[in-house]
Amino acid sequence: MNDGLMVIALVLGGVALASAQTGGAVVGKAAPEFTLVDSGGASHALSSFRGKHVVLEWVNFGCPFVAKHYDSGNMQRLQKAYTGKGVVWLSINSSGEGKQGYYTPAEVNALLKEKGSAPSGYLIDTSGKVGHLYGARTTPHMFVIDPAGTVVYAGGIDDRPSTDAADIAGATNYVSAALDQALSGKPIATAVTKPYGCSVKYSSAE
């Protein structure tokens, strides 16, 4: 299948593909500030993590593209590996109430335990304010922020826009590559990519 046909197939399948640079957070610019409450009721301001590398992962457990990375254990491995290196990993859910991927805090905590998910926090953005602020289009949609608060990576988790877990092994993981380079003080070789996945289920139309 050529690139054009693949894009058509993805769109027909209800998949949103969007440039990470279309509005919202921009690589090379300061990450938009926000404060959100996590599934345990604690409040987190992005600025409180200044001095650390931060990953923002837009998530919706009802999305098959997200399921690819969680059912395989890929996302959890990344979370554990990098939080173990001092990275702050924040999963953000911008699904509106009544939309796919929306869960109550109690439901979320049960799911996190069931899946063995290990982010630094699971943040709830039911209004979609932070999702729109960042221009988050898909689940997953990934951002890496450096200790100075600058966005250094924005886009997809890897280069295999499919729901097939078998594709993970041969994929180039853009997020791990960006983190490894950032942690080593090196420039990010691939700083912007096209995110893939399900559209973020905002409470109202964008």
C-alpha contacts under 8 A as a table, 3 or more apart, distances in Angstrom:
res1	aa1	res2	aa2	distance
1	M	5	L	6.12
1	M	6	M	6.24
2	N	5	L	5.47
2	N	6	M	6.21
3	D	6	M	5.08
3	D	7	V	6.29
4	G	7	V	5.28
4	G	8	I	6.36
5	L	8	I	5.04
5	L	9	A	6.08
6	M	9	A	5.05
6	M	10	L	6.17
7	V	10	L	5.11
7	V	11	V	6.23
8	I	11	V	5.19
8	I	12	L	6.13
9	A	12	L	5.14
9	A	13	G	6.11
10	L	13	G	4.99
10	L	14	G	6.57
10	L	15	V	5.20
10	L	16	A	7.58
11	V	14	G	5.22
11	V	15	V	5.08
11	V	16	A	6.50
11	V	17	L	7.73
12	L	15	V	7.24
14	G	198	C	6.97
14	G	199	S	7.85
15	V	196	Y	7.20
15	V	197	G	5.66
15	V	198	C	4.98
15	V	199	S	6.41
16	A	137	R	7.02
16	A	138	T	6.21
16	A	196	Y	6.36
16	A	197	G	6.05
16	A	198	C	5.66
16	A	199	S	5.04
17	L	137	R	7.65
17	L	138	T	7.31
17	L	194	K	6.77
17	L	195	P	6.07
17	L	196	Y	5.20
17	L	197	G	7.14
18	A	22	T	7.54
18	A	137	R	6.58
18	A	138	T	7.91
18	A	194	K	6.00
18	A	195	P	6.17
18	A	196	Y	7.44
19	S	22	T	5.55
19	S	155	G	7.39
19	S	193	T	7.11
19	S	194	K	5.01
19	S	195	P	6.79
20	A	23	G	7.88
20	A	25	A	7.96
20	A	26	V	7.65
20	A	135	G	7.47
20	A	136	A	7.90
20	A	154	A	5.65
20	A	155	G	5.07
20	A	192	V	6.58
20	A	193	T	6.52
20	A	194	K	5.91
20	A	195	P	6.58
21	Q	24	G	7.26
21	Q	25	A	7.23
21	Q	26	V	5.76
21	Q	27	V	7.62
21	Q	154	A	7.70
21	Q	192	V	7.52
22	T	135	G	7.05
23	G	26	V	7.28
23	G	134	Y	7.53
23	G	135	G	5.80
24	G	132	H	6.88
24	G	133	L	5.31
24	G	134	Y	4.04
24	G	135	G	4.12
24	G	136	A	7.56
25	A	29	K	7.44
25	A	30	A	7.84
25	A	31	A	6.03
25	A	32	P	6.54
25	A	133	L	7.19
25	A	134	Y	4.63
25	A	135	G	6.47
25	A	151	V	7.13
25	A	154	A	7.89
26	V	29	K	5.54
26	V	30	A	7.74
26	V	31	A	7.56
26	V	151	V	6.46
26	V	154	A	7.48
27	V	150	T	7.35
27	V	151	V	4.77
27	V	152	V	5.17
27	V	153	Y	6.02
27	V	154	A	6.59
27	V	191	A	7.06
27	V	192	V	7.25
28	G	150	T	6.06
28	G	151	V	5.66
28	G	152	V	6.02
29	K	150	T	5.47
29	K	151	V	5.92
30	A	149	G	5.71
30	A	150	T	4.33
30	A	151	V	6.09
31	A	145	I	6.92
31	A	149	G	5.83
31	A	150	T	5.41
31	A	151	V	5.41
32	P	133	L	7.00
32	P	134	Y	7.02
33	E	45	A	7.38
33	E	46	L	5.86
33	E	47	S	6.65
34	F	45	A	5.72
34	F	46	L	5.77
34	F	47	S	7.90
34	F	130	V	6.76
35	T	43	S	6.75
35	T	44	H	5.38
35	T	45	A	4.12
35	T	46	L	6.40
36	L	43	S	5.64
36	L	44	H	5.45
36	L	45	A	6.63
36	L	123	L	6.00
36	L	124	I	6.47
36	L	125	D	6.82
37	V	40	G	7.84
37	V	41	G	5.69
37	V	42	A	5.35
37	V	43	S	4.21
37	V	44	H	6.08
37	V	123	L	5.70
37	V	124	I	6.01
38	D	41	G	5.32
38	D	42	A	5.42
38	D	43	S	6.29
38	D	44	H	7.32
38	D	121	G	6.13
38	D	122	Y	5.28
38	D	123	L	4.19
38	D	124	I	5.81
39	S	42	A	7.52
39	S	105	P	4.75
39	S	106	A	7.46
39	S	108	V	6.76
39	S	109	N	6.60
39	S	121	G	7.70
39	S	122	Y	5.90
39	S	123	L	6.34
39	S	124	I	6.77
40	G	105	P	6.93
40	G	109	N	7.85
44	H	48	S	7.30
45	A	48	S	5.44
45	A	49	F	7.61
46	L	49	F	5.73
46	L	50	R	7.41
47	S	50	R	5.33
47	S	149	G	7.69
49	F	52	K	5.78
49	F	53	H	7.92
49	F	54	V	7.44
49	F	88	V	7.52
49	F	147	P	7.86
50	R	53	H	7.95
50	R	147	P	5.46
50	R	148	A	6.32
50	R	149	G	6.16
51	G	146	D	7.75
51	G	147	P	4.04
51	G	148	A	6.20
51	G	149	G	7.82
52	K	86	G	7.22
52	K	87	V	6.31
52	K	88	V	6.96
52	K	146	D	6.61
52	K	147	P	4.37
52	K	148	A	7.93
53	H	86	G	7.62
53	H	87	V	5.08
53	H	88	V	6.24
53	H	144	V	7.18
53	H	145	I	5.66
53	H	146	D	4.65
53	H	147	P	5.08
53	H	183	L	7.95
54	V	87	V	5.73
54	V	88	V	4.65
54	V	89	W	5.79
54	V	90	L	7.42
54	V	144	V	5.74
54	V	145	I	5.01
54	V	146	D	6.55
54	V	147	P	7.68
55	V	87	V	7.37
55	V	88	V	6.22
55	V	89	W	4.72
55	V	90	L	6.00
55	V	142	M	7.13
55	V	143	F	5.68
55	V	144	V	4.61
55	V	145	I	6.35
56	L	89	W	6.26
56	L	90	L	5.02
56	L	91	S	5.97
56	L	92	I	6.90
56	L	142	M	5.71
56	L	143	F	5.06
56	L	144	V	6.46
57	E	89	W	7.55
57	E	90	L	6.17
57	E	91	S	4.67
57	E	92	I	5.95
57	E	140	P	6.31
57	E	141	H	5.94
57	E	142	M	4.87
57	E	143	F	6.75
58	W	91	S	5.85
58	W	92	I	4.83
58	W	93	N	5.90
58	W	94	S	7.50
58	W	136	A	7.24
58	W	138	T	7.29
58	W	139	T	5.40
58	W	140	P	5.08
58	W	141	H	5.18
58	W	142	M	6.53
59	V	66	V	6.77
59	V	91	S	6.23
59	V	92	I	5.88
59	V	93	N	5.30
59	V	94	S	7.88
59	V	139	T	5.18
59	V	140	P	5.50
59	V	141	H	7.75
60	N	63	C	5.61
60	N	66	V	6.54
60	N	93	N	6.27
60	N	95	S	7.34
60	N	100	Q	7.49
60	N	101	G	4.67
60	N	102	Y	7.68
60	N	139	T	6.09
60	N	140	P	7.65
60	N	200	V	7.87
61	F	64	P	7.80
61	F	66	V	6.08
61	F	67	A	6.31
61	F	101	G	5.70
62	G	66	V	7.54
62	G	67	A	7.30
62	G	100	Q	6.16
62	G	101	G	5.13
63	C	66	V	5.30
63	C	67	A	6.19
63	C	100	Q	7.97
63	C	101	G	7.43
63	C	139	T	7.14
63	C	197	G	7.67
63	C	198	C	6.07
64	P	67	A	4.73
64	P	68	K	6.12
64	P	163	T	6.01
64	P	197	G	7.99
64	P	198	C	7.73
65	F	68	K	5.14
65	F	69	H	7.02
65	F	139	T	7.13
65	F	140	P	7.26
65	F	162	S	6.85
65	F	163	T	4.91
65	F	197	G	5.36
65	F	198	C	6.82
66	V	69	H	5.45
66	V	70	Y	6.31
66	V	139	T	6.33
66	V	140	P	6.06
66	V	197	G	7.43
67	A	70	Y	4.98
67	A	71	D	5.38
67	A	72	S	7.86
67	A	163	T	7.79
68	K	71	D	5.70
68	K	72	S	6.17
68	K	163	T	5.49
68	K	164	D	6.29
68	K	165	A	5.14
69	H	72	S	5.52
69	H	73	G	6.19
69	H	74	N	4.98
69	H	75	M	5.25
69	H	165	A	6.95
70	Y	73	G	4.90
70	Y	74	N	6.00
70	Y	75	M	5.49
70	Y	76	Q	6.67
70	Y	115	K	7.06
70	Y	117	S	7.94
71	D	74	N	7.77
71	D	115	K	7.57
72	S	75	M	7.98
72	S	165	A	6.32
73	G	76	Q	5.32
73	G	77	R	6.15
74	N	77	R	5.22
74	N	78	L	6.39
74	N	168	I	7.89
75	M	78	L	5.14
75	M	79	Q	6.17
75	M	117	S	7.78
76	Q	79	Q	4.98
76	Q	80	K	6.11
76	Q	116	G	6.83
76	Q	117	S	5.27
76	Q	118	A	5.94
76	Q	119	P	7.91
77	R	80	K	5.26
77	R	81	A	5.94
78	L	81	A	5.13
78	L	82	Y	6.11
78	L	176	S	7.42
79	Q	82	Y	5.59
79	Q	83	T	5.92
79	Q	89	W	6.57
79	Q	117	S	7.74
79	Q	118	A	5.73
79	Q	119	P	5.71
80	K	83	T	5.39
80	K	84	G	5.91
80	K	118	A	6.09
80	K	119	P	7.59
81	A	84	G	5.29
81	A	85	K	6.79
82	Y	85	K	4.92
82	Y	86	G	6.59
82	Y	87	V	5.40
82	Y	88	V	7.91
82	Y	89	W	7.91
83	T	86	G	5.01
83	T	87	V	4.56
83	T	88	V	5.89
83	T	89	W	6.62
83	T	119	P	7.67
83	T	120	S	7.29
84	G	87	V	7.16
88	V	119	P	7.74
88	V	120	S	5.81
89	W	119	P	5.10
89	W	120	S	5.04
89	W	121	G	6.89
90	L	119	P	5.77
90	L	120	S	5.70
90	L	121	G	5.10
90	L	122	Y	5.96
90	L	123	L	6.85
91	S	119	P	6.35
91	S	120	S	7.98
91	S	121	G	6.31
91	S	122	Y	4.72
91	S	123	L	6.01
92	I	122	Y	5.88
92	I	123	L	4.73
92	I	124	I	6.08
92	I	125	D	6.77
93	N	101	G	7.61
93	N	102	Y	7.61
93	N	122	Y	7.58
93	N	123	L	6.35
93	N	124	I	5.34
93	N	125	D	5.64
93	N	126	T	7.17
94	S	102	Y	7.99
94	S	124	I	6.67
94	S	125	D	4.56
94	S	126	T	5.18
94	S	127	S	6.97
94	S	128	G	4.92
94	S	130	V	7.67
94	S	131	G	5.99
94	S	200	V	6.79
94	S	201	K	6.87
94	S	202	Y	6.17
95	S	99	K	5.91
95	S	100	Q	6.64
95	S	101	G	5.72
95	S	102	Y	5.17
95	S	125	D	7.21
95	S	126	T	5.65
95	S	127	S	7.96
95	S	128	G	7.02
95	S	200	V	6.53
95	S	201	K	4.68
95	S	202	Y	5.12
95	S	203	S	6.60
96	G	99	K	5.31
96	G	100	Q	7.99
96	G	102	Y	6.22
96	G	126	T	4.81
96	G	127	S	6.29
96	G	128	G	6.96
96	G	201	K	6.30
96	G	202	Y	5.05
96	G	203	S	3.97
96	G	204	S	7.75
97	E	102	Y	5.73
97	E	103	Y	7.90
97	E	126	T	6.44
97	E	203	S	6.65
98	G	102	Y	6.42
99	K	102	Y	5.72
99	K	201	K	6.06
99	K	202	Y	7.55
99	K	203	S	7.10
100	Q	201	K	6.43
101	G	201	K	7.52
102	Y	126	T	7.74
103	Y	106	A	7.85
103	Y	107	E	5.64
103	Y	108	V	5.75
104	T	107	E	5.15
104	T	108	V	6.14
105	P	108	V	5.01
105	P	109	N	6.14
106	A	109	N	5.22
106	A	110	A	6.32
107	E	110	A	5.18
107	E	111	L	6.24
108	V	111	L	5.03
108	V	112	L	6.07
109	N	112	L	5.07
109	N	113	K	6.23
110	A	113	K	5.22
110	A	114	E	6.13
111	L	114	E	4.93
111	L	115	K	6.03
112	L	115	K	5.27
112	L	116	G	5.89
112	L	117	S	5.03
112	L	118	A	7.66
113	K	116	G	5.11
113	K	117	S	6.55
114	E	117	S	7.84
119	P	122	Y	6.61
125	D	128	G	5.30
125	D	129	K	6.79
125	D	130	V	6.51
125	D	131	G	7.32
126	T	129	K	7.96
126	T	202	Y	7.78
126	T	203	S	7.37
127	S	202	Y	7.55
127	S	203	S	6.64
128	G	131	G	5.10
128	G	132	H	6.09
128	G	202	Y	5.80
128	G	203	S	6.91
129	K	132	H	5.35
129	K	133	L	6.11
130	V	133	L	4.77
130	V	134	Y	6.23
131	G	134	Y	5.33
131	G	135	G	5.97
131	G	136	A	5.04
131	G	137	R	7.93
132	H	135	G	4.81
132	H	136	A	6.19
132	H	206	E	7.96
133	L	136	A	7.81
136	A	141	H	6.23
136	A	200	V	7.17
137	R	141	H	6.84
137	R	195	P	7.76
137	R	199	S	5.67
137	R	200	V	5.51
138	T	141	H	5.26
138	T	195	P	6.57
138	T	196	Y	6.03
138	T	197	G	5.13
138	T	198	C	5.22
138	T	199	S	4.51
138	T	200	V	5.09
139	T	196	Y	7.21
139	T	197	G	5.11
139	T	198	C	5.39
139	T	199	S	6.48
139	T	200	V	6.12
140	P	156	G	7.02
140	P	157	I	7.06
140	P	195	P	7.40
140	P	196	Y	6.97
140	P	197	G	5.98
140	P	198	C	7.69
141	H	154	A	7.73
141	H	155	G	5.84
141	H	156	G	5.63
141	H	157	I	7.04
141	H	195	P	5.68
141	H	196	Y	7.22
141	H	197	G	7.84
142	M	153	Y	7.76
142	M	154	A	5.77
142	M	155	G	5.39
142	M	156	G	5.89
142	M	157	I	6.21
142	M	175	V	7.39
142	M	195	P	7.65
143	F	151	V	6.99
143	F	152	V	7.65
143	F	153	Y	5.42
143	F	154	A	4.49
143	F	155	G	6.62
144	V	151	V	5.89
144	V	152	V	5.67
144	V	153	Y	4.90
144	V	154	A	6.60
144	V	175	V	7.49
144	V	178	A	7.61
144	V	179	L	7.43
145	I	148	A	7.93
145	I	149	G	5.79
145	I	150	T	5.36
145	I	151	V	4.38
145	I	152	V	5.60
145	I	153	Y	7.10
146	D	149	G	5.38
146	D	150	T	5.41
146	D	151	V	6.44
146	D	152	V	6.45
146	D	182	A	7.36
147	P	150	T	7.40
151	V	154	A	7.32
152	V	178	A	7.88
152	V	188	I	7.08
152	V	191	A	6.16
153	Y	175	V	7.62
153	Y	178	A	6.72
153	Y	188	I	7.55
153	Y	190	T	7.66
153	Y	191	A	4.51
153	Y	192	V	5.85
154	A	191	A	6.45
154	A	192	V	5.18
154	A	193	T	6.58
155	G	192	V	5.74
155	G	193	T	4.60
155	G	194	K	5.16
155	G	195	P	4.48
156	G	159	D	7.26
156	G	174	Y	7.12
156	G	175	V	7.85
156	G	193	T	5.96
156	G	194	K	5.66
156	G	195	P	3.67
156	G	196	Y	5.87
157	I	173	N	5.93
157	I	174	Y	5.65
157	I	175	V	5.62
157	I	195	P	7.21
158	D	161	P	7.57
158	D	171	A	6.19
158	D	172	T	5.42
158	D	173	N	4.26
158	D	174	Y	5.11
158	D	175	V	7.20
159	D	171	A	5.90
159	D	172	T	5.69
159	D	173	N	6.90
159	D	174	Y	7.49
160	R	167	D	6.47
160	R	168	I	7.37
160	R	171	A	5.93
160	R	172	T	7.84
161	P	196	Y	5.80
161	P	197	G	7.24
162	S	167	D	7.47
164	D	167	D	5.71
164	D	168	I	7.79
165	A	168	I	5.59
166	A	169	A	6.43
167	D	170	G	5.82
167	D	171	A	6.23
168	I	171	A	5.12
173	N	176	S	5.68
173	N	177	A	6.25
174	Y	177	A	5.10
174	Y	178	A	6.01
174	Y	190	T	7.18
175	V	178	A	5.12
175	V	179	L	6.12
176	S	179	L	5.05
176	S	180	D	5.99
177	A	180	D	5.19
177	A	181	Q	6.17
177	A	188	I	7.97
178	A	181	Q	5.21
178	A	182	A	5.96
178	A	188	I	5.56
178	A	189	A	7.42
178	A	190	T	7.29
178	A	191	A	7.28
179	L	182	A	4.99
179	L	183	L	5.87
180	D	183	L	5.25
180	D	184	S	6.20
181	Q	184	S	5.12
181	Q	185	G	6.25
181	Q	186	K	4.92
181	Q	187	P	6.41
181	Q	188	I	5.94
182	A	185	G	5.04
182	A	186	K	5.59
182	A	187	P	6.69
182	A	188	I	6.66
183	L	186	K	7.54
188	I	191	A	5.56
190	T	193	T	7.32
202	Y	205	A	6.77
202	Y	206	E	7.67
